[in-house]
Amino acid sequence: MGAKVLERFPAGAPRGSWPAEEYAARRRAEGEPATVVMDLNSDAFLVVVPTGDEE
């Protein structure tokens, strides 16, 4: 199973600010199963939705 990246947010947001979580919450309110994951290689939070296998 794969995932599609909807948005990318730098990990250095100001203290108390959660832009990736807020964005994902808005997508979930619209019916998309968005989650936040950390991309350690780029030091960023990614908002992703699952995709089906396209083999």
C-alpha positions in Angstrom: 0.0 0.0 0.0 1.3 3.4 -0.9 0.6 7.0 0.1 0.1 10.3 -1.7 1.7 13.4 -0.1 -0.8 16.2 0.0 1.4 18.8 1.7 4.8 19.2 3.3 5.7 21.3 6.3 9.2 22.1 7.7 9.8 20.6 11.2 11.0 23.9 12.6 7.6 25.5 13.2 7.3 28.0 16.1 6.7 26.4 19.5 3.1 25.5 20.0 2.4 25.7 16.3 1.2 22.5 14.6 0.6 23.4 10.9 0.8 19.8 9.6 -1.7 18.5 12.2 -4.0 21.5 11.5 -3.9 20.9 7.8 -4.6 17.1 8.3 -7.5 17.9 10.6 -9.1 20.1 7.9 -8.6 17.3 5.3 -10.2 14.8 7.7 -13.1 17.1 8.2 -13.6 17.1 4.4 -13.6 13.2 4.4 -10.0 12.5 3.4 -8.2 10.0 5.7 -5.2 12.3 6.1 -2.4 11.5 8.6 0.9 13.2 9.5 4.2 11.4 9.2 7.7 12.6 9.7 10.2 12.4 6.9 13.6 12.2 8.7 15.7 12.6 5.6 14.2 16.0 4.7 13.3 17.0 8.4 9.7 17.7 7.4 6.2 16.6 8.4 4.2 15.2 5.5 0.4 15.0 5.3 -0.4 11.8 3.5 -3.5 9.9 2.3 -3.4 6.2 1.5 -3.5 5.0 -2.1 -4.5 1.7 -3.5 -1.9 -0.7 -5.1 -1.6 0.2 -8.8 0.2 -2.9 -10.0 
